[in-house]
Amino acid sequence: MIARMRAFVFRYFVIFCIAFASCKETPRQEVRRLPDGLLLGTATAAYQVEGAWNEDGKTENIYDYLTHTNTCYATDCGNGDVAANSYHMYKRDVEMMRELGIDFYRFSLSWNRLLPTSFPDKINQAGVDYYNNLINEMLKYNIEPVVTLFHWDLPQKLQQLGGWTNPHVVDWFGDYVKVAFELFGDRVKYWITINEPHQVCYYGYGTEMLAPALNLTGEADYLCAKNLLLAHARAYHIYDQEFRPKQDGMIFITINTEWYEPASDSDDDVEAANDLIQFRWGQYAHPIYSKSGDFPDVMKKRIGELSEKQGFLRSRLPEMSQEEIDYVRGTSDLFGLNHYSTYFSYRNVSTEQYYSQILGPSFNSDSGALTYQLPEWRIGESPITMYVPWGFYNLLTYIRNEYDNIPVFITENGMATHGGLIDNDRVTYYRGYMSAMLDAIEEGSNIMGYTAWSLMDNFEWLRGYTERFGIYEIDFEDPARPRTPRKSAYVYKEIVRSRTIDMNYEPDMSIPMTIDA
Ligand code: BGC
């Protein structure tokens, strides 16, 4: 009944969007002012940029292990051993932030660099020095650090102990983050607990696309989900109770929220889109941000019923006790949101027929919905970030309505290219998506920050160095790893400087990027 009502509300939301073309059209082509106080920044993550994989006491994480044991895990057989070499080049990185004039920079801590045994019995001073140097260098120039505690690089030792499927991970993560708050919390005021839980659990435990590449879908991905939520909540409570009173910062999780639009207004397609939202990111958003907490009803019901038909003695989605539900609910000061693209969603049989079959067990057969993207959404060489700004607008509007207009920090948004300094497609993407964000803000969405992913090219996980997200290009063939601003860097700088998006601004790239006074 509740599922039907939700589908009903969702359907009318979509019809409303179609009727009032604003969420369907390309953004308005004009000079648009950004609201005062909106923070603008860029981001990276430790494994993707730091390199120095075994230097100065750092030990092995799951990506070191995966890329060294399966040397062609990545499309180009690359790895993060050296990556962008930010461990040695952090001063140049901060110089780039100053060139752009950004308010903040989001980066992540490497657990193995700080705690070589994975536990707080030994703290690696060289790792502490590195992050202190980076943070202090940023603060010298009024660039706010936004620090992700976990961006996918779990210590390999903890993986051998089961990683996120072992309930003890809640203690391990809690012990680790406490060290981070103690070491850096006097200067770091924005903490992100975990980056993209669905990607960690589904792609890492349910498929082979991310480390640890277990490919145990329908089981390991759900065990991971519950433990990860509890670990996130542990970090929140530690900060809230022991550190916030003296350090006065904010702490939140970042969820990858792609937009799922019904392929038609049939009940089944509308329900397919709603189910995908619930399975792909509601699984994490609902327990934290909804009033009732817990996994979404549709997940509990479908996975429970299918598990029983499949002969399991209990649901493959582990139950959360009332105590656990209460422990997780409300544990995020903001909605940390990563967004890249949009998908049309549908079912090729009716929902009822679908669930009368016994498929799986797997995450995808549990959600039972299919997706596609339109070829005309592709605006560059890369197929992985299709250009659908109206989907971003719909997403932000949905979050405003669904979660009581919670403040949103957009912690990643960006587009891949295959290299080159004149990245006109990326410029189009940024202008279009920022403009869609402004549409949502004008209608009341409470958006406090926007982050361009990424400051520079980096190791793009499964795709190695073949897909480039940087607004600064890096020459990975050159041991000096030179960084060069792309056209998108010039355009982003102008957006930050003028606090406007001017669709027609053309930078003069013959003038070198300088640091404005
Ligand atoms: C991740 C980044 C990644 C980006 C582009 C996000 O899912 O947080 O680490 O590089 O997407 O694929």
Residues whose N, C-alpha, C, O or C-beta is under 5 A from the ligand:
A	BS01	BGC	none
